[in-house]
């Protein structure tokens, strides 16, 4: 008799294989889908493992409570982030900032003006990159753009445009309900508002195109 743990493991592997099949063909050779292994991981995230390798990590315990269409659109949102090249990099900025600060302190001690200037320049550049990476408005806009591309990916995989919008909207509503942290919840709310506006524009274009045919 098959144990519950074995059945669960098989179901998880089946879901990972299903998600891999939802990758566009041009991504399948360098994007992998794996279960998240961190303690209290996010529902789904991406990580760049190397120059030509990206891993999508899924918290399967949280994932399985979502409806199938919700899973698909959330997954395609992450795929869109990969296509848009907006996933986090390897975090060299923090190391560069630490090196720059350490160098600046050292050069103050030995009073080498040129090296001090170089250390301060390294601090400034890495600090600017960190600001850009963590800028809330920028990351929100990137998420909204990924939502738009997720809709396009859904239609590429057979969804009608209204059903794609409906599925992603349903997924965002569920994430809003399940997210206790206000800052993160507000981001989902803003994404949902932007999605509603996008759906309304798409509906108007559809009506205009239909009317123009007669």
SVG drawing of the C-alpha trace seen along z (x, -y; Angstrom):
<svg xmlns="http://www.w3.org/2000/svg" viewBox="-22 -63 71 65">
<polyline fill="none" stroke="black" stroke-width="0.4" points="0.0,0.0 1.4,-3.4 2.1,-5.6 0.8,-9.2 4.3,-10.6 5.0,-8.7 1.8,-9.8 2.6,-13.4 6.1,-13.2 4.7,-11.8 2.1,-14.6 4.8,-17.2 7.0,-15.8 4.1,-15.6 3.3,-19.3 6.9,-20.3 6.9,-18.4 3.6,-20.1 5.1,-23.5 8.2,-22.8 5.8,-22.0 4.4,-25.5 7.8,-27.1 8.0,-28.5 10.3,-26.3 12.9,-29.0 13.4,-28.9 13.3,-25.2 17.0,-24.6 18.2,-27.1 15.3,-27.6 14.5,-24.9 11.7,-24.5 12.5,-23.1 10.9,-22.9 11.9,-25.7 14.2,-24.5 14.5,-27.6 12.8,-28.0 9.5,-30.0 10.2,-30.6 8.0,-32.8 5.3,-31.1 7.4,-31.4 10.5,-33.1 13.4,-33.1 17.1,-32.9 19.9,-33.3 22.3,-30.4 24.8,-31.4 25.2,-33.4 22.8,-31.1 20.9,-29.3 17.8,-30.4 15.9,-28.4 12.2,-28.9 11.6,-27.8 8.1,-26.9 6.8,-26.4 4.7,-23.4 2.9,-23.4 1.5,-26.8 1.2,-26.1 -1.2,-23.2 -4.0,-25.2 -4.3,-27.4 -6.6,-26.6 -4.9,-25.3 -5.6,-28.4 -4.2,-30.6 -1.1,-28.5 -0.6,-28.8 -0.9,-32.6 1.3,-33.1 3.9,-30.8 3.8,-32.7 4.3,-36.0 7.6,-34.6 8.4,-33.4 7.7,-36.9 10.1,-38.4 12.8,-36.1 11.9,-37.2 11.9,-40.9 15.3,-40.3 14.1,-41.8 15.0,-38.9 17.5,-39.7 21.2,-39.3 23.9,-37.8 24.0,-40.7 27.5,-41.9 26.5,-45.5 26.5,-44.7 30.0,-43.2 31.2,-46.2 29.7,-48.6 31.5,-46.9 34.8,-46.9 34.3,-50.6 33.5,-51.6 36.4,-49.6 38.8,-51.1 37.5,-54.6 38.2,-54.2 41.7,-52.8 42.6,-55.6 41.5,-58.2 44.0,-56.7 46.9,-56.7 45.7,-59.9 46.0,-58.7 43.7,-61.0 43.4,-59.1 42.6,-55.8 40.1,-57.5 38.4,-58.9 38.3,-55.5 36.8,-53.9 34.2,-56.6 33.3,-56.2 32.8,-52.4 30.6,-53.2 28.5,-55.6 28.0,-53.3 27.1,-50.3 24.8,-52.4 23.1,-53.7 22.6,-50.1 21.2,-49.0 18.7,-51.9 17.6,-51.1 17.1,-47.4 15.1,-48.2 13.1,-51.1 9.5,-50.3 8.0,-52.1 10.4,-50.5 9.8,-47.0 6.0,-47.6 6.2,-48.7 8.3,-45.7 5.6,-43.4 2.8,-45.1 4.7,-44.7 5.3,-41.0 1.5,-40.6 0.8,-42.0 3.3,-39.5 1.8,-36.7 -1.5,-37.4 0.2,-37.1 1.9,-33.9 -1.5,-32.5 -3.1,-33.2 0.0,-31.6 -0.8,-28.4 -4.5,-28.4 -6.3,-30.7 -8.8,-33.2 -7.9,-36.8 -10.9,-37.2 -10.1,-33.9 -6.4,-34.9 -7.4,-38.2 -9.9,-36.4 -7.4,-33.8 -4.7,-36.2 -7.1,-38.5 -8.4,-35.6 -4.8,-34.7 -4.0,-38.2 -7.2,-38.4 -6.2,-35.1 -2.7,-36.4 -4.1,-39.6 -6.3,-37.5 -3.3,-35.3 -0.7,-38.0 -0.5,-39.4 2.3,-41.9 0.7,-45.2 3.5,-46.4 3.4,-43.2 -0.4,-43.1 -0.5,-46.7 1.7,-45.7 -0.8,-42.9 -3.6,-45.4 -1.9,-47.8 -1.1,-45.0 -4.8,-44.0 -5.9,-47.6 -3.5,-47.9 -4.8,-44.5 -8.4,-45.7 -7.5,-48.8 -5.6,-46.7 -8.6,-44.3 -10.9,-47.3 -8.6,-48.6 -8.4,-45.2 -12.2,-44.9 -12.6,-48.3 -10.1,-47.4 -12.0,-44.2 -15.3,-46.0 -13.7,-48.6 -12.2,-45.8 -15.6,-43.9 -17.5,-47.1 -15.0,-48.0 -15.6,-44.7 -19.1,-45.8"/>
</svg>
